[in-house]
Structure formats: C-alpha cells, structure tokens
Amino acid sequence: MKQPYDYPAIYARLARIDTTHLADADKSIAACAPDLRPVRLGLKLIGRAHTVRLREDFLSVIAGLAEAAPGDVLVVDTEGSRRAVVGELFSLEAQRLGLAGIVVDGLVRDTSTLRTLTLPVYARGACPQAGTVQKLFDTQIAVSCGGVVVRPGDVLFGDDDGLLVASPAVVLAALPAAEAIAAREAEVIRRLLAGQPLASMVNAAEHLAKVRAGEASALRFDI
C-alpha cells in the first residue's frame, strides 16, 4: 500500500526555498533540460504531477484538465511535436481550476497572455500553429519531460533557474538539508552585504592546498 503524503505541507516548505537549495541538498534529484523554461519569470511552480502523453494533437490536454485536481501540475509529453498544444484558453482554465502549473515538453502559443498569468507555464518554445483535436492518447502514465521520467504523483519544483522532479519521499528526505543550506546562504549574504569578505567565511585556501597536495578535502562554509 502506498504511503499517503501530506503534499500541502511539502509545498509550504518548498515555497520557502529555491530550486538551488534542493538541488544542492540532494544532487541525485533530476533537473529537466535547461531549455525547458518558464514563459513568465518570477513565479515558483510547486505541485504534484498529473501526466499527459500526446503527439501533434491536444485532445489529451483537454482530458488531463478534466481529470486533474487543484494543486496538480499538468505535465505534457508531446513526443517531439512541432505544433503548440497549450495556449491561453487551456492555461486560463488551469488557473481557474486551481492547478499549480503546466509543463509542456514541447511548444505553446499565446505567450503574450501567458506572461500575464499567475499560473506558471513551462515550455521549450512557442509556435502559432496548433495541433489537431482528434486523437486521444494516454494520461496518468510515466512520461518523459525535459529528459526526465515523470510519474503521476511526483513533485515538481520550478523557478527561474529550472525545474526539478522527484518523488515526494525523496523531496521529504532532502528538505531538512535544503532548509539548512537556505538559512546558511542567507546568513552569508547578510554578512557580505555588511562588508565581510567571502574568503573569511569559507575554507577556500585550505581546500585548494589540500586538492593541490592530492589530499581529500571538501569546500565548506565556516560560519
């Protein structure tokens, strides 16, 4: 029996950190390809994957929107489609439904409208041409998104630096370290802004000397 997860509690903790903190806490957490970018900068995407797979036809996006629950992220694997499968109407509907975002491993359109929404939308690019609406493919299966396998129920965490994907169990395990990293970096930034040299807060000289000598070492903050 699958363990139930308190997704809202996970989301609340992720909202207080950045993707860089989670990535540093667990370097095995997968990051989507860097060209899978937010249409509008400055928004965080945090939610549970509701997956869709299609090819040159967006009927399955309609099915996915009908199935998804508030807080879900619609993750669309277009299998390399060269036509847009999401635009302003689907994005506005997703926002109305309370979804947490849309991630399209492919193309979108109506980007001038998408840039005005509070709903995060990620895509590889834009195209004015839309796909057909005649073929129904699969939903709620494992899909490929930005070179990463995304499964229903996975947690997606995105900001201006990119998009991370992991199971809720992995995210929960990494969160304490990520929160500690965020707190430490905030203190380093505070000290830097107050005029303290970075070199006084990190063991860079010691680390460099040991690496040059072929000794085991790790770069760390000394604060």
C-alpha positions as a Markdown table, in Angstrom:
| # | Residue | x | y | z |
|---|---|---|---|---|
| 1 | Met | 0.0 | 0.0 | 0.0 |
| 2 | Lys | 1.4 | 3.4 | -1.0 |
| 3 | Gln | 2.2 | 5.8 | 1.9 |
| 4 | Pro | 0.0 | 8.9 | 1.8 |
| 5 | Tyr | 1.9 | 12.1 | 1.7 |
| 6 | Asp | 0.9 | 15.5 | 3.0 |
| 7 | Tyr | 1.5 | 17.3 | -0.2 |
| 8 | Pro | 0.4 | 20.8 | 1.1 |
| 9 | Ala | 3.0 | 20.5 | 3.9 |
| 10 | Ile | 5.7 | 19.7 | 1.3 |
| 11 | Tyr | 4.6 | 22.6 | -0.9 |
| 12 | Ala | 4.7 | 25.0 | 2.0 |
| 13 | Arg | 8.3 | 24.1 | 2.8 |
| 14 | Leu | 9.4 | 24.2 | -0.8 |
| 15 | Ala | 7.9 | 27.7 | -1.1 |
| 16 | Arg | 10.4 | 29.0 | 1.4 |
| 17 | Ile | 13.5 | 27.8 | -0.5 |
| 18 | Asp | 14.8 | 27.9 | -4.1 |
| 19 | Thr | 15.5 | 25.0 | -6.5 |
| 20 | Thr | 19.2 | 25.6 | -6.0 |
| 21 | His | 18.9 | 24.7 | -2.3 |
| 22 | Leu | 17.1 | 21.4 | -3.0 |
| 23 | Ala | 19.5 | 20.5 | -5.8 |
| 24 | Asp | 22.5 | 21.1 | -3.5 |
| 25 | Ala | 20.9 | 19.1 | -0.7 |
| 26 | Asp | 20.4 | 16.0 | -3.0 |
| 27 | Lys | 22.5 | 16.1 | -6.2 |
| 28 | Ser | 20.7 | 13.0 | -7.4 |
| 29 | Ile | 17.4 | 14.9 | -7.8 |
| 30 | Ala | 16.7 | 15.2 | -11.6 |
| 31 | Ala | 16.6 | 18.5 | -13.3 |
| 32 | Cys | 14.8 | 18.9 | -16.6 |
| 33 | Ala | 16.7 | 20.1 | -19.7 |
| 34 | Pro | 17.7 | 23.8 | -19.3 |
| 35 | Asp | 15.8 | 24.8 | -22.5 |
| 36 | Leu | 12.5 | 23.9 | -20.8 |
| 37 | Arg | 11.9 | 27.4 | -19.5 |
| 38 | Pro | 9.2 | 29.3 | -17.7 |
| 39 | Val | 7.2 | 31.6 | -20.1 |
| 40 | Arg | 6.9 | 34.1 | -17.3 |
| 41 | Leu | 9.8 | 34.7 | -15.0 |
| 42 | Gly | 9.4 | 35.3 | -11.3 |
| 43 | Leu | 6.9 | 32.6 | -10.5 |
| 44 | Lys | 7.5 | 29.4 | -8.5 |
| 45 | Leu | 6.0 | 26.2 | -9.7 |
| 46 | Ile | 5.3 | 23.6 | -6.9 |
| 47 | Gly | 2.8 | 20.8 | -7.3 |
| 48 | Arg | 2.0 | 17.1 | -8.0 |
| 49 | Ala | 2.4 | 15.7 | -11.5 |
| 50 | His | -0.7 | 14.8 | -13.5 |
| 51 | Thr | 0.8 | 13.4 | -16.7 |
| 52 | Val | -0.3 | 13.5 | -20.3 |
| 53 | Arg | 1.3 | 12.0 | -23.4 |
| 54 | Leu | 0.3 | 13.0 | -26.9 |
| 55 | Arg | 1.6 | 13.7 | -30.4 |
| 56 | Glu | 0.6 | 16.6 | -32.6 |
| 57 | Asp | -2.9 | 16.6 | -31.1 |
| 58 | Phe | -4.1 | 18.3 | -28.0 |
| 59 | Leu | -7.3 | 16.4 | -27.2 |
| 60 | Ser | -5.5 | 14.6 | -24.4 |
| 61 | Val | -4.7 | 18.0 | -22.8 |
| 62 | Ile | -8.5 | 18.5 | -22.5 |
| 63 | Ala | -8.8 | 15.1 | -20.9 |
| 64 | Gly | -5.9 | 15.9 | -18.5 |
| 65 | Leu | -7.5 | 19.2 | -17.4 |
| 66 | Ala | -10.8 | 17.4 | -16.7 |
| 67 | Glu | -9.0 | 14.8 | -14.5 |
| 68 | Ala | -6.5 | 17.0 | -12.7 |
| 69 | Ala | -7.1 | 18.2 | -9.1 |
| 70 | Pro | -6.3 | 21.5 | -7.5 |
| 71 | Gly | -2.6 | 21.7 | -6.8 |
| 72 | Asp | -1.7 | 19.4 | -9.6 |
| 73 | Val | 0.8 | 20.3 | -12.4 |
| 74 | Leu | -0.2 | 19.2 | -15.8 |
| 75 | Val | 2.9 | 17.6 | -17.4 |
| 76 | Val | 2.6 | 17.2 | -21.1 |
| 77 | Asp | 5.0 | 14.9 | -23.1 |
| 78 | Thr | 4.5 | 15.9 | -26.8 |
| 79 | Glu | 6.9 | 13.3 | -28.1 |
| 80 | Gly | 8.7 | 16.0 | -30.1 |
| 81 | Ser | 5.6 | 17.6 | -31.6 |
| 82 | Arg | 6.2 | 20.7 | -33.7 |
| 83 | Arg | 2.9 | 22.4 | -33.1 |
| 84 | Ala | 1.5 | 24.1 | -30.0 |
| 85 | Val | -0.6 | 22.0 | -27.7 |
| 86 | Val | -1.3 | 24.6 | -24.9 |
| 87 | Gly | -2.3 | 28.2 | -25.2 |
| 88 | Glu | -4.2 | 30.9 | -23.4 |
| 89 | Leu | -7.5 | 29.1 | -23.1 |
| 90 | Phe | -6.1 | 25.9 | -21.5 |
| 91 | Ser | -3.9 | 28.0 | -19.3 |
| 92 | Leu | -6.7 | 30.2 | -18.1 |
| 93 | Glu | -8.8 | 27.1 | -17.5 |
| 94 | Ala | -6.0 | 25.5 | -15.5 |
| 95 | Gln | -5.7 | 28.7 | -13.4 |
| 96 | Arg | -9.5 | 28.7 | -12.8 |
| 97 | Leu | -9.3 | 25.1 | -11.7 |
| 98 | Gly | -6.6 | 25.8 | -9.1 |
| 99 | Leu | -3.9 | 23.9 | -10.8 |
| 100 | Ala | -0.3 | 24.7 | -9.8 |
| 101 | Gly | 1.1 | 24.9 | -13.3 |
| 102 | Ile | 1.5 | 23.4 | -16.7 |
| 103 | Val | 4.8 | 21.9 | -18.1 |
| 104 | Val | 4.9 | 21.2 | -21.8 |
| 105 | Asp | 7.9 | 19.3 | -23.2 |
| 106 | Gly | 7.1 | 21.0 | -26.5 |
| 107 | Leu | 5.6 | 24.1 | -27.7 |
| 108 | Val | 2.9 | 26.6 | -26.5 |
| 109 | Arg | 1.3 | 29.7 | -28.0 |
| 110 | Asp | -0.4 | 32.9 | -26.9 |
| 111 | Thr | 2.7 | 33.7 | -24.9 |
| 112 | Ser | 1.7 | 37.4 | -24.5 |
| 113 | Thr | -1.3 | 36.2 | -22.4 |
| 114 | Leu | 0.6 | 33.5 | -20.6 |
| 115 | Arg | 3.1 | 36.1 | -19.4 |
| 116 | Thr | 0.3 | 37.9 | -17.6 |
| 117 | Leu | -1.0 | 34.9 | -15.7 |
| 118 | Thr | -0.1 | 33.9 | -12.1 |
| 119 | Leu | -0.1 | 30.3 | -13.3 |
| 120 | Pro | 3.4 | 29.1 | -14.1 |
| 121 | Val | 3.8 | 27.6 | -17.6 |
| 122 | Tyr | 7.0 | 25.9 | -18.8 |
| 123 | Ala | 7.7 | 25.1 | -22.4 |
| 124 | Arg | 10.6 | 24.6 | -24.9 |
| 125 | Gly | 9.3 | 27.3 | -27.2 |
| 126 | Ala | 6.4 | 28.8 | -29.0 |
| 127 | Cys | 4.6 | 28.2 | -32.3 |
| 128 | Pro | 1.4 | 29.9 | -33.6 |
| 129 | Gln | 0.2 | 26.7 | -35.2 |
| 130 | Ala | -1.9 | 24.4 | -33.1 |
| 131 | Gly | -2.2 | 20.6 | -33.3 |
| 132 | Thr | -5.3 | 18.7 | -34.2 |
| 133 | Val | -8.0 | 17.7 | -31.7 |
| 134 | Gln | -9.0 | 14.2 | -33.0 |
| 135 | Lys | -6.7 | 11.7 | -31.2 |
| 136 | Leu | -6.9 | 10.6 | -27.6 |
| 137 | Phe | -3.6 | 9.4 | -26.1 |
| 138 | Asp | -2.7 | 8.5 | -22.5 |
| 139 | Thr | -2.9 | 10.2 | -19.2 |
| 140 | Gln | -1.5 | 9.4 | -15.8 |
| 141 | Ile | 1.3 | 7.3 | -17.0 |
| 142 | Ala | 5.1 | 7.7 | -16.8 |
| 143 | Val | 6.2 | 10.3 | -19.4 |
| 144 | Ser | 9.4 | 12.0 | -20.5 |
| 145 | Cys | 9.7 | 15.7 | -19.7 |
| 146 | Gly | 12.9 | 17.6 | -20.4 |
| 147 | Gly | 14.9 | 14.3 | -20.5 |
| 148 | Val | 13.5 | 13.3 | -17.1 |
| 149 | Val | 11.0 | 10.5 | -16.4 |
| 150 | Val | 8.0 | 12.0 | -14.6 |
| 151 | Arg | 5.5 | 9.7 | -12.9 |
| 152 | Pro | 2.0 | 10.6 | -11.6 |
| 153 | Gly | 2.3 | 11.9 | -8.1 |
| 154 | Asp | 5.9 | 13.1 | -8.4 |
| 155 | Val | 6.7 | 16.6 | -7.0 |
| 156 | Leu | 7.7 | 19.3 | -9.5 |
| 157 | Phe | 9.6 | 22.3 | -8.2 |
| 158 | Gly | 10.5 | 25.1 | -10.6 |
| 159 | Asp | 11.7 | 28.7 | -10.5 |
| 160 | Asp | 13.7 | 30.9 | -12.8 |
| 161 | Asp | 16.7 | 28.6 | -12.6 |
| 162 | Gly | 14.9 | 25.5 | -13.8 |
| 163 | Leu | 12.7 | 22.6 | -13.0 |
| 164 | Leu | 13.3 | 19.7 | -10.6 |
| 165 | Val | 11.4 | 16.4 | -10.4 |
| 166 | Ala | 11.4 | 13.9 | -7.6 |
| 167 | Ser | 9.2 | 11.5 | -5.7 |
| 168 | Pro | 7.6 | 13.0 | -2.5 |
| 169 | Ala | 9.7 | 10.6 | -0.4 |
| 170 | Val | 12.9 | 11.9 | -1.9 |
| 171 | Val | 11.8 | 15.5 | -1.5 |
| 172 | Leu | 10.9 | 15.0 | 2.1 |
| 173 | Ala | 14.3 | 13.3 | 2.8 |
| 174 | Ala | 16.2 | 16.2 | 1.2 |
| 175 | Leu | 14.2 | 19.1 | 2.7 |
| 176 | Pro | 15.9 | 19.4 | 6.1 |
| 177 | Ala | 19.3 | 19.8 | 4.4 |
| 178 | Ala | 17.9 | 22.1 | 1.8 |
| 179 | Glu | 16.4 | 24.3 | 4.5 |
| 180 | Ala | 19.7 | 24.4 | 6.3 |
| 181 | Ile | 21.5 | 25.4 | 3.1 |
| 182 | Ala | 19.0 | 28.2 | 2.5 |
| 183 | Ala | 19.5 | 29.5 | 6.1 |
| 184 | Arg | 23.3 | 29.4 | 5.8 |
| 185 | Glu | 23.3 | 31.1 | 2.5 |
| 186 | Ala | 21.0 | 33.8 | 3.8 |
| 187 | Glu | 23.5 | 34.4 | 6.6 |
| 188 | Val | 26.4 | 34.5 | 4.2 |
| 189 | Ile | 24.6 | 37.1 | 2.0 |
| 190 | Arg | 23.8 | 39.2 | 5.1 |
| 191 | Arg | 27.5 | 39.2 | 6.1 |
| 192 | Leu | 28.6 | 40.0 | 2.5 |
| 193 | Leu | 26.2 | 43.0 | 2.3 |
| 194 | Ala | 27.6 | 44.1 | 5.7 |
| 195 | Gly | 31.1 | 44.1 | 4.2 |
| 196 | Gln | 32.6 | 40.8 | 5.4 |
| 197 | Pro | 34.9 | 39.1 | 2.8 |
| 198 | Leu | 33.7 | 35.8 | 1.4 |
| 199 | Ala | 37.1 | 34.3 | 2.0 |
| 200 | Ser | 36.7 | 34.7 | 5.7 |
| 201 | Met | 33.5 | 32.6 | 5.6 |
| 202 | Val | 34.7 | 29.6 | 3.5 |
| 203 | Asn | 37.7 | 27.3 | 3.8 |
| 204 | Ala | 38.8 | 28.0 | 0.2 |
| 205 | Ala | 42.6 | 28.4 | 1.0 |
| 206 | Glu | 42.7 | 25.2 | 3.0 |
| 207 | His | 40.7 | 23.3 | 0.4 |
| 208 | Leu | 42.8 | 24.5 | -2.5 |
| 209 | Ala | 46.0 | 23.5 | -0.7 |
| 210 | Lys | 44.7 | 20.0 | 0.1 |
| 211 | Val | 43.5 | 19.5 | -3.5 |
| 212 | Arg | 46.9 | 20.5 | -4.9 |
| 213 | Ala | 48.5 | 18.1 | -2.5 |
| 214 | Gly | 46.3 | 15.3 | -3.6 |
| 215 | Glu | 44.6 | 15.1 | -0.2 |
| 216 | Ala | 40.9 | 14.5 | 0.5 |
| 217 | Ser | 39.0 | 17.7 | 1.1 |
| 218 | Ala | 35.7 | 19.5 | 0.9 |
| 219 | Leu | 34.8 | 23.1 | 0.4 |
| 220 | Arg | 32.6 | 24.3 | 3.2 |
| 221 | Phe | 31.3 | 27.5 | 4.9 |
| 222 | Asp | 32.9 | 28.3 | 8.3 |
| 223 | Ile | 30.1 | 30.3 | 9.9 |
